[in-house]
């Protein structure tokens, strides 16, 4: 027996360990590469992108497009496509959908169900939510910009959405391209376009390709976020404005620098009011509003703010009770019970109100409120979007205390039926 030809068992384990380490490093490198691609801004490499377009057509068994047209944004691309008359039919299925499905099936068969799931988690899964949400926001922004409506209804909006369905997402297909990276060349053309340009539209005779954005601002969670300008902007002026992922109008952001406590209280939209409070600062708001400390317990701190009421006509003021703490277990109505104070309002008896007004459902989007003797509030449902203008409860988690609404349910306000 030739002992020189016999491997020690540990040698095989070491070889497998090195192979696993190499595979993990390769997956990590691919993920970082495509994360950078998804967030890339600035001018496209048009020569490299056009070569990728032609390669994608050839890989699909199609003739190369006669023309490659460039636009500055998805909005201008949609406008251009809708004005074309000689583009021919869309070949997106042949260029993108079928090769995509074939490669996924091949890799799934090679790795097995468990292996494919693990592979996806280590490559594309981390990019999926970021790129999908950004693509959805761009589609919604294009539809709104073309139709000038926020509801996305009507034949014009339908026509725009149909054009958007013909798009290949380029850099925003990074999640899938990360999963397929290094596993064959069938998607090489698509990958080349994604690395060097933005969205593109493949048709029989024409390919329309758009530039990448010139600005992209996101918070630590990857959401669009900017308080002094567009969070996503293209060279032609098409832009999306957002604060911590929530879409906001450009005019709204322009007014944040001049915020006052009165302006915050006058805002009827609960989500915009939350943005105002986050920008202005909760501690600063309480100080500027003359808030008085009322009570502290294990759920947080209750503050009281005296509000002038222009509409009552009886000279009495109103009170806003702002709750700041870890949990929002109760709905507290201003002036619900207790002794009348010198201003003519009512001092809230916290313990009595806590016993008498409770939410009976954990879903914060719809709350059932139980009335108590002597209260003006009637039992019933307080639904999303309802609420009085200047009364309510501000509470929430440590860093997300919300004035007049529950943090977990955008747009919800809790109110008394009359003051």
Secondary structure as UniProt FT lines:
FT   HELIX           3..5
FT   HELIX           9..38
FT   HELIX           46..59
FT   TURN            60..61
FT   STRAND          67..71
FT   HELIX           74..83
FT   HELIX           93..97
FT   HELIX           98..122
FT   TURN            123..124
FT   HELIX           125..147
FT   HELIX           155..165
FT   STRAND          167..168
FT   HELIX           170..173
FT   HELIX           174..180
FT   TURN            181..182
FT   TURN            186..187
FT   HELIX           188..196
FT   STRAND          200..203
FT   STRAND          206..210
FT   STRAND          215..216
FT   TURN            220..221
FT   STRAND          232..233
FT   TURN            235..236
FT   STRAND          239..240
FT   STRAND          242..243
FT   TURN            244..245
FT   STRAND          246..247
FT   HELIX           250..254
FT   HELIX           256..258
FT   HELIX           261..266
FT   HELIX           270..280
FT   HELIX           282..288
FT   TURN            289..290
FT   STRAND          292..297
FT   TURN            298..299
FT   STRAND          300..307
FT   TURN            310..312
FT   STRAND          318..325
FT   TURN            334..335
FT   TURN            342..343
FT   HELIX           350..356
FT   TURN            364..365
FT   STRAND          367..369
FT   TURN            373..374
FT   STRAND          380..382
FT   TURN            384..385
FT   STRAND          393..397
FT   TURN            398..399
FT   STRAND          400..403
FT   TURN            407..408
FT   TURN            410..411
//
